[in-house]
């Protein structure tokens, strides 16, 4: 069944899945480790603002990329962006080689490669909607999510093993993969999206489309629901990371003793392994069930699993809680992603997807607030907060679906 569904996908979708896998692989193998490199070269005090600047500039670049993708087409934006990324990887390799060995020059190329990666993301995401049918999207987003986790695992292993001693060869390998992406885009990808005639776009500035996006009340509810759910996931690197390190000491594990940091690593590994093992299988098991019920159940399990983590000190309970939120994650994420296609206007598709990047920024902000409030907010209250996040997310999803059912047939149920 899974193979048949994959074969039925539009060729553009298969190419896009391959592109996203290799792009995510190179990013994961290099970019997280570059922070370590820059801290060693510039110091932590100087590196912090540089990374923040990169994040802000990358988000702005994604907004421009979304506008350009809707205006000029997906393929053109992807092709130009990937060629420039290829040039940046070559520049990073040269700057990091023994010939030049310039940390400043390496950061400049790193900065622009981040900007370009963010700029082409809306076009990449738009292809999933452009060339798919509503009944394919749950499978498509499940497969995309599964491949993304696989690329993160492989990229993390590659980066972890080769970054310290073989940075130059790692960067050269990233450049080769990037060139492969350029080849795929140039020779295999078809641009089926037809932009509005240029005459109709002359008066539309970069921000005009985003004003329309932010006036869409259903999209704003969707964005808030997404921030609430993603903020739970990011707690693993914010409040919960501190909580485990401060409160979990010498937890027995077979013949070993684990501290909070090791337990956190173990739980994150469990989450990734379960996603890879169960992602596609679970989609097949739940094919006959209502996607609306799966969405609500998934969010409820997701928030419940996280709610257990702050108040439990038993390793077996923490493992079960992680399995709980992973199961919920696998249920709700593909449906959450597919829902966006029903909320957006076709001629602003990439701009909606770029604006959806606020989900991650909003979740990061909540994570930062949770870290700042660690000393004054008890684990019990964090548990209540996590349950509240899930409850409000379900409320927003329910409100969105009620409005959608009033104006169009329920694709959610048709897909089931």
C-alpha positions as CSV (number, residue, x, y, z in Angstrom):
1,X,0.0,0.0,0.0
2,X,2.8,2.4,1.0
3,X,4.8,1.6,-2.2
4,X,1.7,2.0,-4.4
5,X,0.9,5.4,-2.8
6,X,4.5,6.5,-3.4
7,X,4.4,5.4,-7.1
8,X,1.2,7.4,-7.5
9,X,2.8,10.7,-6.5
10,X,3.6,13.3,-9.1
11,X,7.3,13.2,-10.2
12,X,7.8,16.7,-8.8
13,X,6.8,15.4,-5.3
14,X,9.4,12.6,-5.5
15,X,12.1,15.1,-6.5
16,X,11.0,17.5,-3.8
17,X,11.2,14.8,-1.2
18,X,14.8,14.0,-2.4
19,X,15.8,17.6,-2.4
20,X,14.5,18.2,1.1
21,X,16.3,15.1,2.4
22,X,19.7,16.1,1.0
23,X,19.2,19.8,1.9
24,X,18.3,18.9,5.5
25,X,21.1,16.3,5.6
26,X,23.8,19.0,4.8
27,X,22.3,21.5,7.2
28,X,22.2,19.0,10.1
29,X,25.7,17.8,9.4
30,X,27.2,21.2,9.4
31,X,25.2,24.1,10.8
32,X,24.7,23.0,14.5
33,X,28.4,22.2,14.8
34,X,29.4,25.6,13.3
35,X,28.3,27.2,16.5
36,X,31.0,25.2,18.3
37,X,33.6,26.4,15.7
38,X,32.6,30.1,16.0
39,X,32.6,30.0,19.8
40,X,36.2,28.6,19.7
41,X,37.2,31.3,17.1
42,X,35.4,34.4,18.4
43,X,34.3,33.5,22.0
44,X,30.8,32.8,23.3
45,X,30.1,36.5,24.0
46,X,30.6,37.5,20.3
47,X,29.1,34.3,18.8
48,X,25.7,34.7,20.5
49,X,24.7,38.0,18.8
50,X,26.0,36.6,15.5
51,X,23.8,33.5,15.7
52,X,20.8,35.7,16.7
53,X,21.5,38.0,13.7
54,X,21.6,35.0,11.4
55,X,18.3,33.7,12.7
56,X,16.5,37.1,12.3
57,X,18.0,37.6,8.8
58,X,17.0,34.1,7.8
59,X,13.4,34.7,8.7
60,X,13.3,37.9,6.7
61,X,14.9,36.1,3.8
62,X,12.2,33.4,4.0
63,X,9.5,36.2,3.7
64,X,11.3,37.6,0.6
65,X,11.7,34.0,-0.8
66,X,8.0,33.4,-0.4
67,X,7.1,36.6,-2.3
68,X,9.6,35.8,-5.1
69,X,8.3,32.2,-5.4
70,X,4.7,33.4,-5.8
71,X,5.8,36.1,-8.2
72,X,8.2,34.3,-10.5
73,X,7.6,30.6,-9.9
74,X,9.0,27.8,-7.7
75,X,11.7,26.4,-10.1
76,X,13.4,29.7,-10.7
77,X,13.7,30.6,-7.0
78,X,14.9,27.1,-6.2
79,X,17.4,27.0,-9.0
80,X,19.0,30.4,-8.3
81,X,18.9,29.8,-4.6
82,X,20.5,26.4,-4.8
83,X,23.3,27.6,-7.1
84,X,24.1,30.4,-4.7
85,X,24.1,27.9,-1.8
86,X,26.5,25.7,-3.8
87,X,28.8,28.7,-4.2
88,X,28.5,29.4,-0.4
89,X,29.5,25.8,0.4
90,X,32.5,26.1,-1.9
91,X,33.4,29.4,-0.2
92,X,33.0,27.9,3.3
93,X,35.3,25.0,2.3
94,X,38.0,27.4,0.9
95,X,37.7,29.7,3.9
96,X,38.0,26.7,6.3
97,X,40.9,25.1,4.5
98,X,44.6,25.3,5.6
99,X,45.2,27.6,2.7
100,X,43.1,30.5,4.0
101,X,41.8,29.4,7.4
102,X,39.7,32.6,7.9
103,X,36.9,32.3,10.5
104,X,35.5,35.7,9.5
105,X,35.2,34.7,5.9
106,X,33.8,31.3,6.9
107,X,31.1,33.1,8.9
108,X,30.2,35.3,6.0
109,X,29.6,32.4,3.7
110,X,27.8,30.5,6.6
111,X,25.5,33.6,7.1
112,X,24.5,33.7,3.4
113,X,24.1,30.0,3.1
114,X,21.6,30.2,6.0
115,X,19.7,33.1,4.3
116,X,19.5,31.2,1.0
117,X,18.3,28.0,2.7
118,X,15.5,30.0,4.3
119,X,14.7,31.9,1.1
120,X,14.1,28.7,-0.9
121,X,12.1,26.9,1.8
122,X,8.7,28.4,1.0
123,X,9.1,27.4,-2.7
124,X,10.1,23.9,-1.5
125,X,7.1,23.6,0.7
126,X,4.7,25.0,-1.9
127,X,5.5,22.2,-4.3
128,X,4.0,19.7,-1.9
129,X,0.7,21.5,-2.2
130,X,1.0,22.5,-5.9
131,X,1.4,19.0,-7.2
132,X,-0.6,16.9,-4.7
133,X,-4.3,16.0,-4.3
134,X,-6.0,16.4,-0.9
135,X,-6.3,12.6,-0.4
136,X,-2.5,12.3,-0.9
137,X,-1.4,14.9,1.6
138,X,-1.6,12.9,4.9
139,X,0.6,10.2,3.3
140,X,2.8,12.9,1.7
141,X,3.4,14.8,4.9
142,X,4.0,11.6,6.9
143,X,6.6,10.5,4.4
144,X,8.2,14.0,4.4
145,X,8.3,14.0,8.2
146,X,9.8,10.5,8.3
147,X,12.5,11.4,5.8
148,X,13.3,14.6,7.6
149,X,13.9,12.7,10.8
150,X,16.1,10.2,8.9
151,X,18.2,13.0,7.5
152,X,18.6,14.5,10.9
153,X,19.9,11.2,12.3
154,X,22.3,10.6,9.4
155,X,23.4,14.2,9.3
156,X,24.0,14.4,13.0
157,X,26.1,11.2,12.9
158,X,28.1,12.4,9.9
159,X,28.7,15.8,11.5
160,X,29.6,14.3,14.9
161,X,32.2,12.0,13.4
162,X,33.8,14.3,10.8
163,X,33.4,17.9,12.0
164,X,36.4,18.0,14.4
165,X,39.1,16.5,12.2
166,X,37.7,16.7,8.7
167,X,35.8,20.0,8.4
168,X,37.2,20.8,4.9
169,X,36.1,17.4,3.5
170,X,32.7,17.8,5.2
171,X,32.1,21.2,3.5
172,X,33.3,19.8,0.2
173,X,30.8,16.9,0.5
174,X,28.0,19.4,1.3
175,X,29.0,21.3,-1.9
176,X,28.8,18.1,-3.9
177,X,25.3,17.3,-2.6
178,X,24.2,20.9,-3.2
179,X,25.4,20.6,-6.8
180,X,23.4,17.4,-7.1
181,X,20.3,19.3,-6.0
182,X,21.0,21.9,-8.7
183,X,21.1,19.1,-11.3
184,X,17.8,17.7,-10.0
185,X,16.1,21.1,-10.1
186,X,17.4,22.0,-13.5
187,X,16.8,18.8,-15.3
188,X,14.0,16.9,-13.5
189,X,11.8,19.5,-11.7
190,X,8.8,20.9,-13.6
191,X,7.2,24.2,-12.5
192,X,3.5,23.6,-12.7
193,X,2.7,26.8,-10.8
194,X,1.6,29.7,-13.0
195,X,2.2,33.1,-11.5
196,X,-0.3,35.9,-12.1
197,X,0.6,38.0,-15.2
198,X,3.3,40.5,-14.4
199,X,0.9,43.4,-15.2
200,X,-1.3,42.4,-12.3
201,X,1.7,42.3,-9.9
202,X,3.3,45.7,-10.6
203,X,1.5,47.4,-7.7
204,X,2.0,44.6,-5.3
205,X,5.0,45.2,-3.0
206,X,6.8,42.6,-0.9
207,X,4.6,43.2,2.1
208,X,1.3,43.6,0.3
209,X,0.7,39.8,0.2
210,X,1.7,39.4,3.8
211,X,-0.9,42.0,4.9
212,X,-3.5,39.7,3.2
213,X,-2.0,36.7,4.9
214,X,-2.2,38.3,8.4
215,X,-5.8,39.3,7.9
216,X,-6.8,35.6,7.4
217,X,-8.3,34.8,10.8
218,X,-8.3,31.1,10.2
219,X,-4.6,31.1,9.3
220,X,-3.9,33.1,12.5
221,X,-5.8,30.5,14.6
222,X,-3.8,27.8,12.8
223,X,-0.6,29.7,13.6
224,X,-1.4,30.0,17.3
225,X,-2.3,26.3,17.5
226,X,1.0,25.5,15.8
227,X,3.0,27.7,18.2
228,X,1.4,26.0,21.2
229,X,2.2,22.5,20.0
230,X,5.7,23.2,18.8
231,X,6.5,25.0,22.0
232,X,5.9,21.7,23.8
233,X,8.5,20.0,21.7
234,X,11.0,22.7,22.2
235,X,10.7,22.4,26.0
236,X,13.2,19.5,25.6
237,X,15.9,22.0,24.8
238,X,14.7,24.7,27.2
239,X,12.8,24.2,30.6
240,X,13.0,20.4,30.6
241,X,16.7,20.4,29.8
242,X,17.4,22.5,32.9
243,X,15.0,20.6,35.0
244,X,16.5,17.2,34.2
245,X,20.1,18.5,34.7
246,X,19.2,20.0,38.1
247,X,16.9,17.3,39.6
248,X,17.8,13.9,38.1
249,X,21.0,12.4,39.6
250,X,22.3,8.9,39.6
251,X,19.2,7.2,38.1
252,X,19.8,3.5,37.8
253,X,19.8,2.0,34.3
254,X,20.8,-1.7,34.2
255,X,24.4,-1.7,35.4
256,X,24.9,2.1,34.8
257,X,23.9,5.3,36.5
258,X,22.5,8.1,34.5
259,X,22.4,11.8,35.2
260,X,19.8,14.2,33.9
261,X,21.7,15.2,30.8
262,X,22.2,11.6,29.7
263,X,18.6,10.8,30.4
264,X,17.6,13.7,28.1
265,X,19.8,12.4,25.4
266,X,18.3,8.9,25.8
267,X,14.7,10.3,25.6
268,X,15.5,12.3,22.5
269,X,17.0,9.2,20.9
270,X,13.9,7.2,21.8
271,X,11.7,9.8,20.2
272,X,13.7,9.8,16.9
273,X,13.9,6.0,16.8
274,X,10.2,5.6,17.3
275,X,9.4,8.2,14.6
276,X,11.6,6.2,12.2
277,X,10.2,2.8,13.2
278,X,6.5,3.7,13.4
279,X,6.0,6.7,11.1
280,X,4.9,4.9,8.0
281,X,3.4,1.9,9.8
282,X,1.1,4.1,12.0
283,X,-0.2,5.8,8.9
284,X,-1.3,2.5,7.5
285,X,-2.9,1.4,10.8
286,X,-4.9,4.7,11.1
287,X,-6.0,5.0,7.4
288,X,-9.6,4.1,8.1
289,X,-10.0,6.5,11.1
290,X,-11.3,10.0,11.0
291,X,-8.5,12.5,10.6
292,X,-10.4,14.9,12.8
293,X,-10.4,12.4,15.7
294,X,-6.7,11.5,15.0
295,X,-5.8,15.2,15.2
296,X,-7.5,15.8,18.6
297,X,-6.2,12.5,20.0
298,X,-2.7,13.2,18.7
299,X,-2.5,16.6,20.3
300,X,-4.0,15.3,23.6
301,X,-1.4,12.5,23.8
302,X,1.4,14.9,22.8
303,X,0.6,17.3,25.6
304,X,-0.1,14.5,28.1
305,X,3.3,13.0,27.4
306,X,5.1,16.3,28.0
307,X,3.0,17.0,31.1
308,X,4.4,13.8,32.7
309,X,8.0,14.8,32.2
310,X,8.4,17.6,34.7
311,X,6.8,15.7,37.6
312,X,8.3,12.3,37.2
313,X,11.6,11.1,38.5
314,X,11.2,7.4,37.5
315,X,13.1,6.4,34.3
316,X,10.5,3.9,33.2
317,X,7.8,6.5,33.5
318,X,9.9,9.1,31.5
319,X,10.3,6.5,28.8
320,X,6.6,5.8,28.7
321,X,5.8,9.5,28.6
322,X,8.2,10.0,25.7
323,X,6.5,7.1,23.8
324,X,3.2,8.8,24.6
325,X,4.1,12.2,23.1
326,X,5.9,10.5,20.2
327,X,2.7,8.5,19.4
328,X,0.7,11.8,19.6
329,X,3.3,13.6,17.4
330,X,3.0,10.9,14.7
331,X,-0.8,11.2,14.7
332,X,-1.2,15.0,14.6
333,X,1.8,16.4,12.7
334,X,0.9,15.2,9.2
335,X,-2.7,16.3,9.6
336,X,-1.6,19.7,11.0
337,X,0.6,20.2,8.0
338,X,-2.0,19.0,5.5
339,X,-4.6,21.4,7.0
340,X,-2.6,24.4,5.9
341,X,-3.4,23.7,2.3
342,X,-7.1,24.3,3.0
343,X,-6.5,27.7,4.6
344,X,-4.4,29.5,2.0
345,X,-5.0,31.3,-1.2
346,X,-3.3,29.8,-4.2
347,X,-1.6,32.9,-5.5
348,X,-0.1,33.6,-2.1
349,X,0.8,30.0,-1.3
350,X,4.6,30.5,-0.7
351,X,4.0,33.6,1.3
352,X,1.6,31.8,3.6
353,X,4.3,29.1,4.0
354,X,6.9,31.7,4.8
355,X,4.6,33.4,7.3
356,X,4.1,30.0,8.9
357,X,7.7,30.2,9.9
358,X,6.5,32.4,12.8
359,X,5.4,29.1,14.4
360,X,9.0,28.2,15.1
361,X,9.9,31.8,16.2
362,X,6.9,31.9,18.5
363,X,7.7,28.6,20.0
364,X,11.3,29.7,20.6
365,X,10.1,32.8,22.4
366,X,8.0,30.6,24.7
367,X,11.0,28.4,25.3
368,X,13.1,31.3,26.2
369,X,10.4,32.6,28.7
370,X,10.2,29.1,30.3
371,X,14.0,29.2,30.8
372,X,13.8,32.6,32.4
373,X,11.0,31.5,34.7
374,X,12.7,28.3,35.8
375,X,13.4,29.5,39.3
376,X,9.9,30.8,40.0
377,X,7.6,28.3,38.2
378,X,7.4,24.8,39.8
379,X,7.3,21.6,37.8
380,X,3.7,21.1,38.8
381,X,2.7,24.4,37.2
382,X,4.6,23.5,34.1
383,X,2.6,20.3,33.9
384,X,-0.6,22.4,34.1
385,X,0.8,24.7,31.4
386,X,1.6,21.9,29.1
387,X,-1.9,20.4,29.4
388,X,-3.3,24.0,28.9
389,X,-1.2,24.3,25.7
390,X,-2.7,21.1,24.3
391,X,-6.3,22.1,25.3
392,X,-6.1,25.5,23.7
393,X,-4.5,24.0,20.6
394,X,-7.4,21.5,20.2
395,X,-9.8,24.4,20.8
396,X,-8.3,26.4,17.9
397,X,-8.2,23.3,15.6
398,X,-11.8,22.7,16.3
399,X,-12.7,26.3,15.6
400,X,-10.8,26.2,12.3
401,X,-12.5,22.9,11.2
402,X,-16.0,24.2,12.0
403,X,-15.4,27.3,9.9
404,X,-14.0,25.2,7.0
405,X,-16.9,22.9,7.1
406,X,-19.3,25.8,6.6
407,X,-17.6,27.0,3.4
408,X,-16.4,23.8,1.7
409,X,-16.7,20.0,1.8
410,X,-14.6,18.3,4.5
411,X,-11.5,17.2,2.8
412,X,-10.3,15.9,6.1
413,X,-13.0,13.3,6.1
414,X,-12.8,12.6,2.4
415,X,-9.2,11.8,2.8
416,X,-10.1,9.2,5.3
